[in-house]
């Protein structure tokens, strides 16, 4: 049997966007829910993600749903990490929170919003754990919490099933996301022994997809590869330029000061170079100058010169 990778747009949405029982199981396994707060029902909501960067719009896959109590759940599969991702997650969760009530309605009607973000890259190399939970807490008395927004980030590459065996369903779902791909021919028996995970595995069987869907699946990975290459390339070029400039100034003002300034300018030039890379690609596919200007913030003259 041949399988597809569950992290792709096509497969992730088929598994978790079409089967309420499976996304409910995933959420119960990965969210920091207290005993008695488990999710028992799910209703899908329309996705409304507006990518902050047109070049990386394909690297984000999301599923939105809520339960009868009104709690909302946003599940995202993030293929490429970028520094602004945490802020975008906070923005989208906040937007979902405030849209629950209309002007003049009681704030007591507001229900928590949980944003579960599965990231296919390491973005906290200094931290050992793969699971990062953010919420509003009192700085000195952490038992004092303002309930409302719950942001969870999971670094998939850091996950190791051998060290987290105490949470069975969490381990099973994370193994499902990290171990199954196009190279898989036989799924481990302990995964298939769980009814929910087994059902999710069957949704990945290559034979269940049409030729057109498989072509789209391959195109998704090609796009991700291009996006990652362009993003990393822009960062490297920007950092290299900044370092060179910083080192020159460091001869006059001191090596330490020059290096710090070079790194900062490198990041800024990297971002500018990334904007130009985006503009070139959007221009190549025929997008007009006004649309490119809105997407990148570049001036019409800068766009025409590309």
N, C-alpha and C positions, 0 to 999 in steps of 0.2 A: 504494500500500500504506500502511496506517495502522499505527502501532506504539504500544505502551504504554511507560511509563517503567520501566526496570529496577530502580529504587530502591524501588518499592512492595513491600509485603509479598507480594502475590500473585505478582508477576513475579520478584522476587529469589529466592524459595523455589522457584519453578518452574525457574529457570535453574540456580541453584547448589545447590539442595536435592534435585534429582531427577536431575542429570547429573554423576556422579563425575568424568568427564573434564574438565568445564568448571570445577568448583570446584578441581580439581587444577591446571589451567592457571593459574587466577587466583592461587592460593597460590604457585605456583612463580614467577610474575611479580612478586608484590608482597612476598613475605617475604624477609628478609635471610638467605637460605640460602647456605652456602659451596659451592663447586664439589664435586660428588660427593654432596651432601646433598639433591638434588632429590627431590621426592615422586614416587613411581612407582605408588602404589596408594592407594586411599581406601575407607574403610568409614564410613558415616554413623552418628552417635550421636544419641540422642534429645535434643532441646532441653530445657533445664531452667532457662531464665532466669525468675527471679521479679522482676518490676519493682519498683524501689525507690520508685516513685511511681505509684499507680494511674492518675492523670490522664494520664501520659505513657507508658503501657504500649504503646500502638500505635506509638510513634515508634521502637521498637527491633525490628529483624528479625535473627534469628540462624540460622546453620547450623553444626553441630558435626560433626567427623569425625576419624578417626585413620588412620595408615598401619600397615603390617605391623610396623614397628619399635616401634610403640606411641606415637609422637609424636602429640599431640593438637592439633587446630586448631579455633579458634573464629573464625568470620567473622560480624561484625555490621555491619548497615547502620543507622547512627544518624541519624535525620532532624532531631532537635532537640538541640542541645548544652545541657548543664547542668553547673554547677561540680562536682557530685559524680560525674560520669560516669567520670573516671579511676579514682577509688577503687572504683567498682562493677566496672570492668573488671579491676582488680587482684584484687579479691575473687573474682570468678568464675574467673579464671585460676588463682589459688591453690587454690581449691576443687577444680578439675579436677586439679591437680597432686597434692594430698595424697590424693585418692581412688583413685589408681592402685594403692596397696598397702594391705594390711591390717596391723593391729598385729602386730609381731613379724617381718614380712617384711623382706628386705634393701633398704636404701635404694638400692643399685645398680640395682634394678629400675626406679627412677623415670626417666621419659623427659620431654623438654622439652614445654612447652605454649606454643603460639604463638597469640596473640590479635590478629587483624587487624580493625581498627575503621575502617570507612569512614564519615566524618562529613560530612554535607551542610551544614555551617556552618563558618565560620572561628572557631576558638577560640584560636589563637595569633597574634594580629595583629602582635605585635612581631617575630615570626620570619618570614623570607622564604620558607623552604621549606615544602612541603606535606606532607612525609613525616617523621614523628617516631618514632624507635625507642628504646624503653626496655628496659634489662636491668641485671643486677647486675654492676657493674664496680668494680675497685679505684679509689679516688678519685685516687691519684697515678700508678698504673701501669695505664692503661686496657686494656692487653693482658691483664691478669689478670681473668678472668671466672668467675663462678659460674653455670654453665649451669642452666637450669631454666625460668624465665619470660621470655618474649619478648613485649613489648607494642608493637604498631605502630598508630599513628594516622595516617590519611590525610585531610587537609582537601581535600575534592573541589573546593570553589569556587576554591582557589588553583592548581589544576592547569592548566598550559598546555603543550600538546603540543609547542610550538615550541622549548621550552628543555630537553626531556628526550628527545631523539630517539635517544640512545645505548642506551636500554633499550626495544627494540621491543615486546615483549609487554606490558610494564608500561604503555607509552603506549597500546597498542591497547585494553587492558582499561579503563583510566581514561577513554579517549575513549568507549568503549561506555557507561560509567556516567554520563558527563556530557553527551554530545551527543545521545543518543537519547531522545526523549520523544513526547508526543502530537502535537507539531507536525512531527515528522519524516515526510517523504513518500518521500525517497530517501536510503538509507544510503550514505555515502562508499565509493567503490570499494576503497580500501585497507583498510577494515574488512572488507568482504565477501571480500576476497582471502585472508584468513586463515581456514582451515577451522573452527577452534574458535570464533572470534568470529562467523563467519557462522552457525554452529549456534545460538549464543546469541541472535543477532539474530532468527532465525526463531521462537524461542520467545516473542518479543514481539509477533508479528503479531496484531493485534486480532481477526482472523477465527478465531484458534485458541482463543478464549475464549467461554464460554457467556454468555448474557445475565445470568444470576445472578452469574457471576464478574465481569463488567464492572461490575455494580451494586456489588459489594463493593469493587472497585478504586476507583470514584468515592467511595465512603463512606470508604475509607482516607484519601484526600487531604482530604476534608472534616474528618475527625477530626484530622489533622495540623494543618490550618489553625486549628481551634479550640484545640488544645493549645498551639500557638505563641502565639496571641493571648492566651490566659489566662495563660500563663507570663510573657510580656513585659509584660502589663498589671499583674500582681502585682508584678513587679520595679520597674516605673516608679512605681506608687503607693507602694511601700515606700521607694524612694529619695527621692521627693518629700517624703514626710512626714519622713523622717530629715534631709534637707537643711534643711527649714524649722526643725525643732527645733534642729539644729546651729547654724544661723545666729543664732538668738536667743541661744543660750549664747555664741556667738562675740563678741557685743557686750560681754560681761562678761569673758570669759577670753582673748579674742584671736581674730581671724578664722581663723587657721590651725588652732588647736585645735578650734574649733567645726566647721569643715568636715570635719576628720578624724572627729570623733565622729559627725557627721551622716551621713556615708557609711557608717560601721559600723552605726549604728542603722538606717539605711535598708535595708541588706542583711538585717539580722535581721528587721525588720518586713516586708520583702518575702517572706522565707521563711514568716513567720507568716501573712501575707495569702494566700500560695500554699496553705498548709494549709487555710485557711478556704474558699478557692475550690474546692479538691478536695472538702472536706466537703459544700459546697453541691451540687455536681454529683452526688456519690454519694448524697446524701440525696434529690435530685430523681429519681433512677432507682429509689428504693425500697430502698436498702441499709439494714439495721438499724443502730442506734446502736453496738452492740458492734463490728461489722465496720468501721464508719467510724472508730471510736476506734483500732482496730488499724492502720488504713491511714494515719491522719494524726497520731496522738499527742494529739489534742485530748481534753479531758474530756467526759463525757456532758452536763454542763451547758452547756459551750461549743457543743456540737453542737446541742442543743435550741434554743439562742438564735438559731441561724442562720435 
